[in-house]
Amino acid sequence: MKNGEPGRRFTDITGELIEIGPELWRVLPASGAVVTIEAAAVVAARPIPPKPTPFSEILELERLLAATWPAPESAELGGWVLRYADGFSRRANSVLALTAPPGGLEAALEAVEAWYDERGARPLVALPGGVAKRLSEELAARGWEAEAETAVMVKPLGAIAYEGEAVIADAPGEALLDQVGQGRPAIAAQVFGSGPGRGYAEIWRGGELAARGRGAIAGDLVAITSIGTLPAFRRQGLGTEILRALEAWGYADGARRAALQVETDNEAAIAMYGRLGYAERYRYCYRGR
């Protein structure tokens, strides 16, 4: 990159290229502070393979994200957490397996199967990134099938001035629960929670809940979920506005990072979130009996 002064040397910036435009480029270095560069100053660019996300970061994010999506019923099994929410979402109806199981894998799986069988539910294990690679391979060898590969995307937050039409409440409204409750609005309300650290963004048009989303804070992280727009109101930027409103709300409530979880077959959403400053940190999937 040219620094604009004659006789001066070029400088390098290394990081995630999160936005490229005709006038400005935006790069997210490892430091977490986004750097904006004039496009005219760029002399050359080359791709560098990303460094693997440290296990410590994956474990931290998984624990924070789990805290923002608590199942109504859970049980600990050593370093594993068994979660049940009457079928509302995979996350709240799966085992979060972050460490080696106590007593060996066979004993742990027997306990998992018995626990979910008692509830008439299918045993399902969430397997985050490289942390659970060996466990994923062992479950695959036992015939447990993989499903719902998901990318965890994170963005550093700065002070945001939001002045749009989204309104944020600290409890989910009936219309929002009807849209996202998967036929179980009462269970969804328990998982979502209300009060401090919970925000529900809504945009109403013509008496309908046109767009909505949820934010939940754990530590310095705001997890943004359940963003959606009714078909009649799509392609109007309402989903992005909901996202911006929840980012601003999260920052004002102490969050300095925002996280999204997007299934990897939704390439359009992943590309859109990338343009909005989110970078993928790792992926996880589920394996079910």
ZAKE-969971 format. One record per residue (C-alpha): x, y, z; residue number from 1. Coordinates in nm, 2 decimals. Example, Ala and Ser with C-alpha at 12.3 -4.5 7.8 and 13.67 -1.06 7.14 Angstrom:
BEGIN
@xx=1.23&yy=-0.45&zz=0.78&pos=1
@xx=1.37&yy=-0.11&zz=0.71&pos=2
This chain:
BEGIN
@xx=0.00&yy=0.00&zz=0.00&pos=1
@xx=0.13&yy=0.35&zz=-0.09&pos=2
@xx=0.14&yy=0.60&zz=0.19&pos=3
@xx=0.10&yy=0.89&zz=-0.04&pos=4
@xx=0.44&yy=1.06&zz=0.02&pos=5
@xx=0.72&yy=1.06&zz=-0.23&pos=6
@xx=1.02&yy=0.85&zz=-0.14&pos=7
@xx=0.84&yy=0.66&zz=0.13&pos=8
@xx=0.82&yy=0.28&zz=0.13&pos=9
@xx=0.52&yy=0.07&zz=0.09&pos=10
@xx=0.34&yy=-0.07&zz=0.40&pos=11
@xx=0.15&yy=-0.40&zz=0.45&pos=12
@xx=-0.18&yy=-0.46&zz=0.62&pos=13
@xx=-0.27&yy=-0.83&zz=0.69&pos=14
@xx=-0.61&yy=-0.94&zz=0.79&pos=15
@xx=-0.96&yy=-1.04&zz=0.68&pos=16
@xx=-1.08&yy=-0.84&zz=0.38&pos=17
@xx=-1.43&yy=-0.77&zz=0.49&pos=18
@xx=-1.53&yy=-0.50&zz=0.24&pos=19
@xx=-1.40&yy=-0.41&zz=-0.11&pos=20
@xx=-1.54&yy=-0.11&zz=-0.30&pos=21
@xx=-1.45&yy=0.13&zz=-0.57&pos=22
@xx=-1.33&yy=0.39&zz=-0.32&pos=23
@xx=-1.26&yy=0.22&zz=0.01&pos=24
@xx=-1.14&yy=-0.12&zz=0.13&pos=25
@xx=-1.19&yy=-0.24&zz=0.49&pos=26
@xx=-0.96&yy=-0.49&zz=0.66&pos=27
@xx=-1.00&yy=-0.67&zz=0.99&pos=28
@xx=-0.66&yy=-0.74&zz=1.14&pos=29
@xx=-0.60&yy=-0.99&zz=1.42&pos=30
@xx=-0.60&yy=-0.69&zz=1.66&pos=31
@xx=-0.98&yy=-0.66&zz=1.60&pos=32
@xx=-0.97&yy=-0.29&zz=1.50&pos=33
@xx=-1.10&yy=-0.25&zz=1.14&pos=34
@xx=-0.87&yy=-0.05&zz=0.91&pos=35
@xx=-1.01&yy=0.15&zz=0.62&pos=36
@xx=-0.79&yy=0.20&zz=0.32&pos=37
@xx=-0.84&yy=0.42&zz=0.01&pos=38
@xx=-0.87&yy=0.19&zz=-0.29&pos=39
@xx=-0.63&yy=0.42&zz=-0.49&pos=40
@xx=-0.36&yy=0.35&zz=-0.24&pos=41
@xx=-0.37&yy=-0.03&zz=-0.29&pos=42
@xx=-0.08&yy=-0.14&zz=-0.51&pos=43
@xx=-0.11&yy=-0.52&zz=-0.47&pos=44
@xx=-0.31&yy=-0.78&zz=-0.27&pos=45
@xx=-0.27&yy=-1.15&zz=-0.23&pos=46
@xx=-0.47&yy=-1.41&zz=-0.04&pos=47
@xx=-0.31&yy=-1.56&zz=0.27&pos=48
@xx=-0.47&yy=-1.88&zz=0.41&pos=49
@xx=-0.64&yy=-1.80&zz=0.74&pos=50
@xx=-0.48&yy=-1.92&zz=1.07&pos=51
@xx=-0.68&yy=-2.18&zz=1.25&pos=52
@xx=-0.89&yy=-2.04&zz=1.52&pos=53
@xx=-0.74&yy=-2.12&zz=1.86&pos=54
@xx=-0.92&yy=-2.38&zz=2.06&pos=55
@xx=-0.94&yy=-2.14&zz=2.35&pos=56
@xx=-1.14&yy=-1.89&zz=2.14&pos=57
@xx=-1.38&yy=-2.17&zz=2.02&pos=58
@xx=-1.44&yy=-2.29&zz=2.38&pos=59
@xx=-1.50&yy=-1.93&zz=2.50&pos=60
@xx=-1.74&yy=-1.85&zz=2.22&pos=61
@xx=-1.93&yy=-2.18&zz=2.26&pos=62
@xx=-1.98&yy=-2.12&zz=2.64&pos=63
@xx=-2.10&yy=-1.76&zz=2.58&pos=64
@xx=-2.33&yy=-1.86&zz=2.30&pos=65
@xx=-2.47&yy=-2.15&zz=2.51&pos=66
@xx=-2.54&yy=-1.90&zz=2.79&pos=67
@xx=-2.75&yy=-1.69&zz=2.55&pos=68
@xx=-2.97&yy=-1.99&zz=2.44&pos=69
@xx=-3.04&yy=-2.19&zz=2.76&pos=70
@xx=-3.26&yy=-2.50&zz=2.74&pos=71
@xx=-3.55&yy=-2.52&zz=3.00&pos=72
@xx=-3.41&yy=-2.86&zz=3.10&pos=73
@xx=-3.04&yy=-2.95&zz=3.12&pos=74
@xx=-2.80&yy=-3.19&zz=3.30&pos=75
@xx=-2.42&yy=-3.20&zz=3.33&pos=76
@xx=-2.22&yy=-3.51&zz=3.23&pos=77
@xx=-1.86&yy=-3.42&zz=3.32&pos=78
@xx=-1.77&yy=-3.15&zz=3.07&pos=79
@xx=-2.08&yy=-3.23&zz=2.86&pos=80
@xx=-2.41&yy=-3.05&zz=2.89&pos=81
@xx=-2.73&yy=-3.23&zz=2.79&pos=82
@xx=-3.01&yy=-2.99&zz=2.68&pos=83
@xx=-3.38&yy=-3.05&zz=2.61&pos=84
@xx=-3.65&yy=-2.80&zz=2.50&pos=85
@xx=-3.93&yy=-3.02&zz=2.36&pos=86
@xx=-3.79&yy=-3.00&zz=2.01&pos=87
@xx=-3.75&yy=-2.62&zz=1.98&pos=88
@xx=-3.42&yy=-2.58&zz=1.79&pos=89
@xx=-3.13&yy=-2.82&zz=1.76&pos=90
@xx=-2.92&yy=-2.61&zz=1.99&pos=91
@xx=-3.15&yy=-2.64&zz=2.28&pos=92
@xx=-3.21&yy=-3.01&zz=2.22&pos=93
@xx=-2.85&yy=-3.14&zz=2.19&pos=94
@xx=-2.54&yy=-3.22&zz=2.39&pos=95
@xx=-2.28&yy=-2.95&zz=2.40&pos=96
@xx=-1.96&yy=-3.16&zz=2.40&pos=97
@xx=-1.65&yy=-2.94&zz=2.47&pos=98
@xx=-1.43&yy=-3.18&zz=2.67&pos=99
@xx=-1.35&yy=-3.55&zz=2.69&pos=100
@xx=-1.64&yy=-3.74&zz=2.85&pos=101
@xx=-1.60&yy=-3.89&zz=3.19&pos=102
@xx=-1.56&yy=-4.27&zz=3.20&pos=103
@xx=-1.49&yy=-4.30&zz=2.83&pos=104
@xx=-1.70&yy=-4.25&zz=2.52&pos=105
@xx=-1.91&yy=-4.57&zz=2.54&pos=106
@xx=-2.03&yy=-4.49&zz=2.90&pos=107
@xx=-2.11&yy=-4.13&zz=2.80&pos=108
@xx=-2.31&yy=-4.22&zz=2.50&pos=109
@xx=-2.51&yy=-4.48&zz=2.70&pos=110
@xx=-2.59&yy=-4.20&zz=2.95&pos=111
@xx=-2.68&yy=-3.96&zz=2.67&pos=112
@xx=-2.91&yy=-4.21&zz=2.49&pos=113
@xx=-3.08&yy=-4.30&zz=2.81&pos=114
@xx=-3.14&yy=-3.93&zz=2.90&pos=115
@xx=-3.29&yy=-3.84&zz=2.57&pos=116
@xx=-3.49&yy=-4.17&zz=2.54&pos=117
@xx=-3.66&yy=-4.09&zz=2.87&pos=118
@xx=-3.78&yy=-3.77&zz=2.70&pos=119
@xx=-3.88&yy=-3.93&zz=2.37&pos=120
@xx=-3.61&yy=-3.73&zz=2.19&pos=121
@xx=-3.35&yy=-3.82&zz=1.94&pos=122
@xx=-2.99&yy=-3.80&zz=2.08&pos=123
@xx=-2.80&yy=-3.53&zz=1.91&pos=124
@xx=-2.45&yy=-3.40&zz=1.98&pos=125
@xx=-2.32&yy=-3.05&zz=1.89&pos=126
@xx=-1.96&yy=-3.06&zz=1.76&pos=127
@xx=-1.78&yy=-2.73&zz=1.75&pos=128
@xx=-1.48&yy=-2.68&zz=1.52&pos=129
@xx=-1.15&yy=-2.86&zz=1.57&pos=130
@xx=-1.23&yy=-2.90&zz=1.94&pos=131
@xx=-1.45&yy=-3.19&zz=1.87&pos=132
@xx=-1.29&yy=-3.34&zz=1.56&pos=133
@xx=-1.19&yy=-3.67&zz=1.72&pos=134
@xx=-1.54&yy=-3.71&zz=1.88&pos=135
@xx=-1.70&yy=-3.63&zz=1.54&pos=136
@xx=-1.50&yy=-3.91&zz=1.38&pos=137
@xx=-1.58&yy=-4.16&zz=1.66&pos=138
@xx=-1.95&yy=-4.08&zz=1.63&pos=139
@xx=-1.94&yy=-4.11&zz=1.25&pos=140
@xx=-1.78&yy=-4.46&zz=1.29&pos=141
@xx=-2.08&yy=-4.55&zz=1.51&pos=142
@xx=-2.32&yy=-4.44&zz=1.24&pos=143
@xx=-2.42&yy=-4.11&zz=1.39&pos=144
@xx=-2.51&yy=-3.88&zz=1.09&pos=145
@xx=-2.39&yy=-3.53&zz=1.04&pos=146
@xx=-2.63&yy=-3.24&zz=0.98&pos=147
@xx=-2.68&yy=-2.87&zz=0.99&pos=148
@xx=-2.32&yy=-2.74&zz=0.94&pos=149
@xx=-2.31&yy=-2.39&zz=1.08&pos=150
@xx=-2.07&yy=-2.10&zz=1.06&pos=151
@xx=-2.00&yy=-1.88&zz=1.37&pos=152
@xx=-1.93&yy=-1.53&zz=1.25&pos=153
@xx=-1.81&yy=-1.25&zz=1.48&pos=154
@xx=-1.77&yy=-0.87&zz=1.44&pos=155
@xx=-1.61&yy=-0.62&zz=1.67&pos=156
@xx=-1.85&yy=-0.35&zz=1.78&pos=157
@xx=-1.80&yy=0.03&zz=1.81&pos=158
@xx=-2.03&yy=0.30&zz=1.92&pos=159
@xx=-2.33&yy=0.30&zz=1.69&pos=160
@xx=-2.59&yy=0.56&zz=1.64&pos=161
@xx=-2.92&yy=0.39&zz=1.54&pos=162
@xx=-3.21&yy=0.61&zz=1.44&pos=163
@xx=-3.42&yy=0.37&zz=1.23&pos=164
@xx=-3.77&yy=0.24&zz=1.28&pos=165
@xx=-3.69&yy=-0.08&zz=1.47&pos=166
@xx=-3.82&yy=-0.08&zz=1.83&pos=167
@xx=-3.65&yy=-0.30&zz=2.09&pos=168
@xx=-3.82&yy=-0.45&zz=2.39&pos=169
@xx=-3.68&yy=-0.66&zz=2.67&pos=170
@xx=-3.94&yy=-0.94&zz=2.62&pos=171
@xx=-4.06&yy=-1.12&zz=2.31&pos=172
@xx=-4.40&yy=-1.02&zz=2.18&pos=173
@xx=-4.67&yy=-1.27&zz=2.09&pos=174
@xx=-4.63&yy=-1.20&zz=1.71&pos=175
@xx=-4.25&yy=-1.26&zz=1.73&pos=176
@xx=-4.30&yy=-1.59&zz=1.92&pos=177
@xx=-4.56&yy=-1.70&zz=1.67&pos=178
@xx=-4.32&yy=-1.64&zz=1.38&pos=179
@xx=-4.01&yy=-1.81&zz=1.53&pos=180
@xx=-4.16&yy=-2.05&zz=1.79&pos=181
@xx=-4.17&yy=-2.35&zz=1.55&pos=182
@xx=-4.51&yy=-2.43&zz=1.68&pos=183
@xx=-4.39&yy=-2.41&zz=2.05&pos=184
@xx=-4.42&yy=-2.04&zz=2.14&pos=185
@xx=-4.43&yy=-2.11&zz=2.51&pos=186
@xx=-4.10&yy=-2.31&zz=2.50&pos=187
@xx=-3.95&yy=-2.05&zz=2.27&pos=188
@xx=-4.03&yy=-1.78&zz=2.53&pos=189
@xx=-3.84&yy=-1.99&zz=2.80&pos=190
@xx=-3.53&yy=-2.03&zz=2.58&pos=191
@xx=-3.53&yy=-1.67&zz=2.47&pos=192
@xx=-3.58&yy=-1.52&zz=2.81&pos=193
@xx=-3.66&yy=-1.16&zz=2.90&pos=194
@xx=-3.53&yy=-0.88&zz=3.11&pos=195
@xx=-3.17&yy=-0.75&zz=3.14&pos=196
@xx=-2.94&yy=-0.87&zz=2.86&pos=197
@xx=-3.23&yy=-0.96&zz=2.63&pos=198
@xx=-3.35&yy=-0.74&zz=2.34&pos=199
@xx=-3.62&yy=-0.81&zz=2.08&pos=200
@xx=-3.62&yy=-0.58&zz=1.77&pos=201
@xx=-3.94&yy=-0.54&zz=1.57&pos=202
@xx=-4.04&yy=-0.34&zz=1.26&pos=203
@xx=-4.42&yy=-0.32&zz=1.20&pos=204
@xx=-4.58&yy=-0.23&zz=0.87&pos=205
@xx=-4.95&yy=-0.21&zz=0.80&pos=206
@xx=-5.04&yy=-0.39&zz=1.13&pos=207
@xx=-4.80&yy=-0.68&zz=1.06&pos=208
@xx=-4.47&yy=-0.77&zz=1.22&pos=209
@xx=-4.27&yy=-0.72&zz=0.90&pos=210
@xx=-3.92&yy=-0.79&zz=1.04&pos=211
@xx=-3.78&yy=-0.91&zz=1.38&pos=212
@xx=-3.47&yy=-1.03&zz=1.56&pos=213
@xx=-3.33&yy=-1.12&zz=1.90&pos=214
@xx=-3.02&yy=-1.01&zz=2.09&pos=215
@xx=-2.88&yy=-1.18&zz=2.40&pos=216
@xx=-2.57&yy=-1.07&zz=2.59&pos=217
@xx=-2.32&yy=-1.29&zz=2.77&pos=218
@xx=-1.99&yy=-1.14&zz=2.88&pos=219
@xx=-1.88&yy=-0.89&zz=2.62&pos=220
@xx=-2.07&yy=-1.07&zz=2.34&pos=221
@xx=-2.41&yy=-1.01&zz=2.20&pos=222
@xx=-2.55&yy=-1.31&zz=2.01&pos=223
@xx=-2.79&yy=-1.20&zz=1.74&pos=224
@xx=-3.04&yy=-1.46&zz=1.63&pos=225
@xx=-3.39&yy=-1.52&zz=1.48&pos=226
@xx=-3.35&yy=-1.24&zz=1.22&pos=227
@xx=-3.63&yy=-1.27&zz=0.97&pos=228
@xx=-3.86&yy=-1.07&zz=0.73&pos=229
@xx=-4.21&yy=-1.16&zz=0.61&pos=230
@xx=-4.20&yy=-1.25&zz=0.23&pos=231
@xx=-4.41&yy=-0.94&zz=0.14&pos=232
@xx=-4.15&yy=-0.71&zz=0.30&pos=233
@xx=-3.83&yy=-0.86&zz=0.17&pos=234
@xx=-3.56&yy=-0.68&zz=-0.04&pos=235
@xx=-3.63&yy=-0.36&zz=0.15&pos=236
@xx=-3.33&yy=-0.38&zz=0.38&pos=237
@xx=-3.54&yy=-0.45&zz=0.69&pos=238
@xx=-3.32&yy=-0.75&zz=0.80&pos=239
@xx=-3.01&yy=-0.53&zz=0.79&pos=240
@xx=-3.19&yy=-0.26&zz=0.98&pos=241
@xx=-3.29&yy=-0.52&zz=1.25&pos=242
@xx=-2.93&yy=-0.63&zz=1.27&pos=243
@xx=-2.80&yy=-0.27&zz=1.30&pos=244
@xx=-3.05&yy=-0.19&zz=1.58&pos=245
@xx=-2.95&yy=-0.50&zz=1.78&pos=246
@xx=-2.58&yy=-0.41&zz=1.73&pos=247
@xx=-2.64&yy=-0.06&zz=1.87&pos=248
@xx=-2.85&yy=-0.20&zz=2.16&pos=249
@xx=-2.58&yy=-0.46&zz=2.24&pos=250
@xx=-2.30&yy=-0.20&zz=2.24&pos=251
@xx=-2.51&yy=0.03&zz=2.46&pos=252
@xx=-2.56&yy=-0.26&zz=2.70&pos=253
@xx=-2.19&yy=-0.34&zz=2.73&pos=254
@xx=-2.12&yy=-0.58&zz=2.44&pos=255
@xx=-1.81&yy=-0.52&zz=2.24&pos=256
@xx=-1.85&yy=-0.81&zz=2.00&pos=257
@xx=-2.15&yy=-0.94&zz=1.80&pos=258
@xx=-2.19&yy=-1.31&zz=1.69&pos=259
@xx=-2.41&yy=-1.47&zz=1.43&pos=260
@xx=-2.47&yy=-1.84&zz=1.36&pos=261
@xx=-2.55&yy=-1.92&zz=1.00&pos=262
@xx=-2.60&yy=-2.26&zz=0.83&pos=263
@xx=-2.34&yy=-2.29&zz=0.57&pos=264
@xx=-2.58&yy=-2.38&zz=0.29&pos=265
@xx=-2.71&yy=-2.02&zz=0.32&pos=266
@xx=-2.43&yy=-1.87&zz=0.11&pos=267
@xx=-2.62&yy=-1.55&zz=0.04&pos=268
@xx=-2.66&yy=-1.47&zz=0.41&pos=269
@xx=-2.29&yy=-1.55&zz=0.48&pos=270
@xx=-2.18&yy=-1.32&zz=0.20&pos=271
@xx=-2.41&yy=-1.04&zz=0.32&pos=272
@xx=-2.29&yy=-1.07&zz=0.68&pos=273
@xx=-1.93&yy=-1.06&zz=0.55&pos=274
@xx=-2.00&yy=-0.73&zz=0.38&pos=275
@xx=-2.14&yy=-0.60&zz=0.70&pos=276
@xx=-1.82&yy=-0.67&zz=0.89&pos=277
@xx=-1.87&yy=-1.03&zz=1.02&pos=278
@xx=-1.58&yy=-1.28&zz=0.99&pos=279
@xx=-1.62&yy=-1.65&zz=1.02&pos=280
@xx=-1.43&yy=-1.79&zz=1.32&pos=281
@xx=-1.51&yy=-2.16&zz=1.30&pos=282
@xx=-1.79&yy=-2.41&zz=1.21&pos=283
@xx=-1.98&yy=-2.67&zz=1.40&pos=284
@xx=-2.22&yy=-2.94&zz=1.30&pos=285
@xx=-2.44&yy=-3.19&zz=1.48&pos=286
@xx=-2.44&yy=-3.57&zz=1.47&pos=287
@xx=-2.75&yy=-3.76&zz=1.56&pos=288
@xx=-2.83&yy=-4.13&zz=1.63&pos=289
